[in-house]
């Protein structure tokens, strides 16, 4: 009897244990969506081609916004700029020469004008012929036309100076582009080049991402979609230990407009034909807890 009673007690305790485990398992709430964290990645390219004289970028480096990280060879552009500047000076010297010639013509015009008045007076006194008066008038008009032509030539030269200066500004802008300036603060994910390589305009140099905020890309069913909207506050869960999760706050930043099949990396055999909608949740990461590729869960029941 004691042996039977002992067995009955053991069986009773085992049933209670199973009930507790089953109850505990059933009390665990499943999250509404699952996915992986991604970073907002930016690919930085060179704006001008040439030899990469300096390049201070390595994977894992933290770069600040507007930080200079490299330099493309500037020798060709500097020589081109000097050549254009010399051309401007040469053109300006032509204006100096034209101004001097204009002054000479102005003096000739003054003398011709005085001569014209004397000839007109002599003609009135019958001391000069009509032919002589016409010759003097013709000389005055010729000098005036010469001065006008010189002024037109000066305008043409000034236009040429303006065009050359515009080219100098273009070269100066290209010289500024030889400095590789990091446009966004973040961490370097991948570097594609090495110092002293010959790079082409538009060639990718490195990829950078701000890890201060990550995006959790998850997939939801069509039935869940009506209750989700962009800007909605949600609860995000990430693994803290093997048994516990860490709660974070996030906001829905993007929802796909078309459905797709469940990605293989998160689907089960039964879900391979299920169509879902992709969406992204932006999650602040000030302490660096979140990592690219880390799994995460989303609950849409978070309060706004």
Beta strands, then each sheet from edge to edge (+ up, - down):
strand 1: 33-45
strand 2: 50-55
strand 3: 62-63
strand 4: 67-72
strand 5: 179-182
strand 6: 186-191
strand 7: 198-199
strand 8: 204-220
strand 9: 233-239
strand 10: 245-255
strand 11: 260-261
strand 12: 275-284
strand 13: 295-299
sheet 1: 3+ 6- 8+ 1- 13+ 9- 10+ 12- 11+
sheet 2: 5+ 4- 2+ 7-
end
